[in-house]
């Protein structure tokens, strides 16, 4: 099938490359000339394991290409995917749909024959109705269907998630559109992937509900971690004990400094705003948002406590800046709250991240970026593990100890064992453990 993918960000590029790998002909379109130039040179503008090889292989095969002008791709497409950004709108937290609406306007003027317009971007309930209205107003004669097809990709494992998903959700009541979507995802039949067809508004809400539930689960275990610290329990054992219950499950029960990233913060906020406007407020999610925001800000205090409560004149080494490992994504990362708070408390901050420092440099003033983890810890009074990159899991602790002014570690991801760290001579603090 012929696919036009509008947007070459995280969702658009991964989805486009994977559809091409399924055997479809895909053109990824973007208004940013520098992005298209880089992609045509074989440079991937985001870090996602395996994506560079996947893109290169499908470009060589002729199934994947890139364009600044999407007119031809849209005219000949069986399906046009809208995969543009929907950031939180400044001031009120609603999803900014300006890019989605602009894409709909462009698509309206170009489609020929029956075309399925697919919303891949995360959008509030009712956005599909508005896209349909925009296209119909511009082209009353157009033969098209608007479909919701939310993405459920984890950064760092996006290709695996696309090719072996738990489910594919498709929101449409149009039988012709259902047939097109079945054909697009037909290769997943080999894995017996369930394709859930729903109404369009239901599909839009499924995406928000899924992310809000996971964000709430993370926030729950973070609150249990605080309770564990207060009563002398171990949050990792608590998480294991409740996670073995199949009704709960073990995933997303890892205590830490709070969730971040491109999805959970903006999607929980957008759901809160949508629910409030609809007169059906979601109090659990409202509280989740508030707790998570406060938690990220409180982590600097945990660092200060580890060195006696005073950070003025101290040097803090931050290991990890991205919101999670295996990505260069800095959106709403805990480091964006922690680093400025440490600096405001008088600390000197030096940091290292395997992939995120280029983006971090645009967002973090006053941080000294180092070339490796041992460069970052040299001369530090305390080292803080903010992101659980694999290379931080097996540090040469004897070397770290020699490089530091004093052996103090604050492990906000619980990747080391307290008893081992004490045996190595470290003062060690973690999340929800004695």
C-alpha positions in Angstrom: 0.0 0.0 0.0 1.0 3.6 -0.4 1.5 5.6 2.8 2.2 9.3 3.4 3.5 10.0 6.9 3.1 13.7 7.9 5.8 14.4 10.4 9.2 12.9 10.9 9.4 13.1 14.7 9.7 10.2 17.0 6.3 8.6 16.1 6.3 9.5 12.4 9.8 8.3 11.6 9.5 5.0 13.6 6.1 4.3 12.2 7.1 5.1 8.7 10.2 3.0 8.8 8.3 0.0 10.2 5.5 0.3 7.7 8.1 0.3 5.0 9.7 -2.8 6.5 6.3 -4.4 6.3 6.5 -4.0 2.5 4.5 -0.8 2.0 5.7 2.2 0.0 6.1 5.1 2.5 7.0 8.7 2.1 7.8 10.7 5.3 7.0 14.4 4.9 8.2 17.2 7.0 8.2 21.0 6.8 11.7 21.3 8.3 14.3 21.4 5.5 17.2 20.5 7.8 15.4 17.3 9.0 14.7 16.2 5.4 18.3 16.9 4.4 19.7 15.0 7.3 17.4 12.0 6.6 18.3 12.0 3.0 22.0 11.9 4.0 21.2 8.9 6.2 21.4 10.8 9.5 18.7 10.0 12.1 17.6 13.1 14.0 16.6 11.1 17.1 18.3 8.3 19.1 16.4 5.1 19.0 18.2 1.7 19.0 18.1 0.0 15.6 16.3 2.9 13.8 19.3 3.9 11.8 19.7 0.4 10.3 16.0 0.0 9.7 15.8 3.4 7.9 18.9 2.7 5.8 17.7 -0.8 4.7 14.3 0.5 3.6 15.7 3.5 1.8 18.0 1.1 -0.1 15.0 -1.1 -1.0 13.1 1.9 -2.4 10.2 1.5 0.0 11.0 4.5 2.2 11.7 8.1 1.1 11.6 11.6 2.4 10.0 14.8 1.1 9.7 18.4 2.0 6.7 18.8 -0.3 4.2 16.1 0.3 1.8 16.9 -2.5 2.6 13.9 -4.7 2.8 11.5 -1.7 -0.6 12.6 -0.4 -2.3 12.6 -3.8 -1.3 8.9 -4.5 -1.7 7.6 -0.9 -4.1 5.0 0.3 -3.5 6.2 3.8 -2.2 9.6 5.1 -1.0 9.5 8.6 -0.9 12.6 10.8 2.1 12.2 13.1 2.9 15.8 14.2 3.5 17.1 17.6 0.8 17.9 20.1 2.7 19.7 22.9 0.9 21.1 26.0 -0.4 24.5 25.2 1.1 27.2 27.3 -1.2 28.6 30.0 -3.9 26.0 30.2 -2.4 22.6 29.6 -4.6 21.6 26.7 -3.0 19.8 23.8 -1.9 22.2 21.1 -3.6 21.0 18.0 -2.4 23.7 15.6 0.0 21.3 13.8 -2.7 18.7 13.5 -5.2 21.2 12.0 -2.6 22.6 9.6 -1.9 19.0 8.4 -5.6 18.5 7.9 -5.8 21.7 5.8 -3.0 20.5 3.6 -4.4 17.0 3.2 -7.8 18.4 2.3 -6.5 20.1 -0.8 -4.5 17.2 -2.1 -6.3 13.9 -1.6 -7.6 12.1 -4.7 -9.9 9.0 -4.7 -10.8 7.2 -1.5 -8.2 8.1 1.2 -7.9 7.1 4.8 -6.7 10.0 7.0 -5.2 8.5 10.1 -4.5 10.4 13.3 -1.3 8.9 14.8 -0.6 11.9 17.0 -1.9 11.8 20.5 -5.0 14.0 20.5 -8.0 14.8 22.8 -11.3 13.2 22.3 -13.2 14.7 19.4 -10.2 15.7 17.4 -11.1 13.3 14.6 -14.4 15.0 14.3 -12.6 18.4 13.9 -10.2 16.9 11.3 -13.2 15.6 9.3 -14.9 19.0 9.5 -11.8 20.8 8.3 -11.4 18.5 5.3 -15.1 18.4 4.5 -15.3 22.2 4.6 -12.4 22.5 2.2 -13.4 19.6 -0.1 -17.1 18.8 0.1 -16.6 16.4 -2.8 -13.7 14.4 -1.3 -14.0 10.7 -0.7 -12.2 10.0 2.6 -12.5 8.6 6.1 -10.8 9.9 9.3 -9.5 7.2 11.5 -7.9 7.2 15.0 -4.9 4.9 15.3 -3.0 5.8 18.5 0.6 4.8 19.0 1.8 2.8 22.0 5.6 3.0 21.5 8.1 3.0 24.3 11.1 5.1 23.6 14.1 2.8 23.6 12.0 -0.2 22.4 9.9 1.5 19.7 10.7 -0.9 16.8 9.9 -4.0 18.9 6.7 -2.3 20.1 5.6 -1.5 16.6 6.3 -4.9 15.1 5.2 -7.0 18.1 2.5 -4.9 19.9 0.2 -5.9 22.6 -2.7 -4.6 20.5 -3.5 -2.3 17.6 -6.3 0.1 18.3 -8.3 1.5 15.3 -11.1 3.9 15.7 -13.5 4.0 12.8 -17.0 2.7 11.8 -16.2 3.0 8.1 -15.9 -0.5 6.5 -13.7 0.7 3.7 -11.3 2.3 6.2 -11.3 -0.8 8.3 -10.3 -2.8 5.2 -7.4 -0.4 4.5 -6.2 -0.5 8.2 -6.4 -4.3 8.2 -4.2 -4.5 5.1 -1.7 -2.0 6.5 -1.3 -4.1 9.6 -1.7 -7.5 7.9 2.0 -8.6 8.6 1.1 -8.6 12.3 -1.3 -11.5 11.7 1.8 -13.8 11.9 2.1 -12.8 15.6 -1.7 -13.0 16.1 -1.8 -9.4 17.3 -5.3 -8.4 18.3 -6.7 -5.5 16.3 -9.3 -3.7 18.3 -11.8 -1.8 16.2 -13.8 0.8 18.2 -15.6 4.1 17.6 -13.3 7.0 16.8 -13.8 8.9 20.1 -13.3 5.7 22.1 -10.0 5.1 20.4 -8.8 8.6 21.2 -9.7 8.1 24.8 -8.0 4.7 25.0 -4.6 6.3 24.4 -5.1 8.9 27.1 -6.5 6.4 29.6 -3.6 4.0 29.0 -1.0 6.6 29.7 -2.8 8.1 32.6 -3.1 4.6 34.2 0.6 3.9 33.8 1.5 7.4 35.2 -0.7 6.7 38.1 0.9 3.3 38.7 4.4 5.0 38.8 3.1 7.6 41.2 1.6 5.0 43.4 4.8 3.1 43.9 6.7 6.4 44.4 4.3 7.2 47.3 4.8 3.7 48.7 8.6 4.3 48.5 8.2 7.4 50.7 6.2 5.3 53.2 8.8 2.6 53.1 11.5 5.1 54.1 9.3 6.3 56.9 8.5 2.8 58.4 11.7 0.9 57.5 10.4 -1.3 54.7 11.9 -2.0 51.3 10.0 -0.7 48.3 11.6 -3.2 45.8 10.3 -6.1 47.9 6.9 -4.4 48.2 6.8 -3.9 44.4 7.7 -7.6 43.9 5.1 -8.7 46.4 2.2 -6.8 44.8 3.5 -7.2 41.2 3.2 -11.0 41.4 -0.5 -10.5 41.7 -1.7 -10.9 38.1 -4.4 -8.3 38.6 -1.6 -5.7 39.3 1.4 -6.9 37.3 5.1 -6.0 37.8 5.6 -3.4 35.1 5.8 0.3 36.0 6.4 -0.5 39.7 9.9 0.9 39.8 10.3 3.7 42.3 12.3 6.8 41.2 12.4 10.5 40.9 9.1 10.9 39.0 8.0 10.2 35.5 8.9 12.4 32.5 9.2 12.1 28.8 7.2 13.1 25.8 3.9 11.3 26.7 3.0 11.0 30.4 3.3 14.6 31.5 1.5 16.2 28.6 -1.1 13.4 28.2 -2.1 13.3 31.9 -2.5 17.1 31.8 -4.5 17.0 28.6 -6.8 14.4 30.0 -7.4 16.4 33.1 -8.3 19.5 31.0 -10.5 17.4 28.7 -12.3 15.8 31.6 -12.8 19.1 33.4 -14.3 20.7 30.2 -16.6 17.7 29.8 -17.9 18.1 33.4 -16.5 14.7 34.4 -13.3 15.5 36.4 -10.7 12.8 36.9 -9.5 13.4 40.4 -7.0 10.5 40.6 -5.2 11.9 37.5 -5.3 15.4 38.8 -3.6 14.3 42.0 -1.1 12.1 40.0 0.0 15.2 38.1 0.4 17.3 41.3 2.3 14.5 43.1 4.7 13.9 40.2 5.5 17.6 39.7 6.3 18.0 43.4 8.3 14.8 43.6 10.8 15.9 40.9 11.3 19.2 42.6 11.9 17.4 46.0 14.8 15.3 44.8 17.3 18.1 45.2 16.5 18.1 48.9 17.3 14.3 49.1 20.7 15.1 47.6 21.3 17.9 50.1 20.3 15.6 53.0 22.9 13.0 51.9 25.7 15.5 52.5 24.4 16.9 55.8 21.8 19.3 54.4 24.1 22.0 52.9 25.0 22.2 49.2 26.6 25.6 49.1 30.2 25.1 47.9 29.6 21.4 47.1 30.1 19.7 43.7 27.3 17.4 42.6 27.9 14.8 39.7 24.8 13.9 37.8 24.9 10.6 35.9 22.0 10.6 33.4 20.0 13.5 32.1 17.4 12.0 29.8 14.0 10.9 31.2 14.9 7.3 30.6 17.8 5.2 29.1 18.1 4.4 25.4 16.8 7.7 24.2 18.1 11.3 23.8 14.7 12.7 24.8 14.9 15.4 27.5 11.2 16.3 27.5 10.0 16.8 31.1 13.1 14.8 32.4 13.6 14.9 36.2 17.0 16.4 35.5 15.3 19.6 34.3 14.0 20.1 37.9 16.8 18.6 39.8 19.8 20.4 38.2 18.4 24.0 38.5 17.3 23.2 42.1 20.8 22.0 43.0 22.4 25.1 41.5 19.9 27.4 43.3 21.0 25.7 46.6 24.6 26.8 45.8 26.0 23.6 44.3 28.3 23.2 41.3 26.8 20.7 38.9 28.8 18.6 36.5 27.0 16.0 34.4 27.2 13.2 31.9 24.7 11.4 29.7 25.5 8.9 26.9 23.1 10.4 24.4 21.3 13.4 25.9 23.9 16.1 26.4 23.3 17.9 23.1 19.7 18.4 23.9 20.4 19.0 27.6 22.8 21.8 26.8 19.9 23.7 25.2 17.8 23.4 28.4 20.2 23.4 31.4 22.1 26.6 32.1 25.0 26.5 34.6 25.7 22.8 34.2 29.2 21.7 33.3 29.0 18.8 30.8 31.6 16.1 31.0 32.8 13.5 28.5 32.2 10.4 30.6 31.0 9.2 33.9 34.4 9.2 35.6 35.0 12.8 34.3 31.7 13.8 35.9 32.4 12.3 39.3 36.0 13.7 39.6 36.2 16.1 42.5 32.5 15.6 43.4 31.1 15.6 46.9 28.2 13.5 45.9 27.2 11.5 42.8 23.6 11.3 41.8 22.2 8.6 39.5 19.3 10.1 37.7 18.9 7.8 34.7 19.5 4.1 34.7 21.8 3.7 31.7 23.4 0.3 31.5 26.9 1.8 31.8 26.0 3.2 35.2 25.0 -0.2 36.5 28.6 -1.5 36.5 30.7 1.5 37.5 34.2 0.8 38.8 33.2 1.9 42.3 36.8 1.8 43.6 37.7 4.3 40.9 34.7 6.4 41.6 35.6 6.5 45.3 39.2 7.6 44.5 38.0 10.4 42.2 35.5 11.9 44.6 36.2 14.2 47.4 34.0 12.0 49.6 32.2 8.7 48.8 28.6 9.7 48.8 26.0 8.4 46.3 22.4 9.2 45.9 20.9 6.5 43.7 17.5 7.7 42.5 17.0 4.5 40.4 17.9 1.9 42.9 20.4 0.2 40.7 22.9 -0.7 43.4 22.4 -2.7 46.6 22.7 -0.8 49.9 24.7 -3.5 51.6 27.2 -3.6 48.7 27.6 0.1 48.7 28.2 0.2 52.5 30.8 -2.6 52.1 32.6 -0.4 49.5 32.7 2.4 52.0 30.1 4.7 50.4 27.4 6.7 52.2 24.5 5.6 50.1 20.9 6.9 49.8 18.3 5.4 47.5 14.5 5.4 47.0 12.3 3.6 49.4 15.0 1.4 51.0 16.8 1.5 54.3 
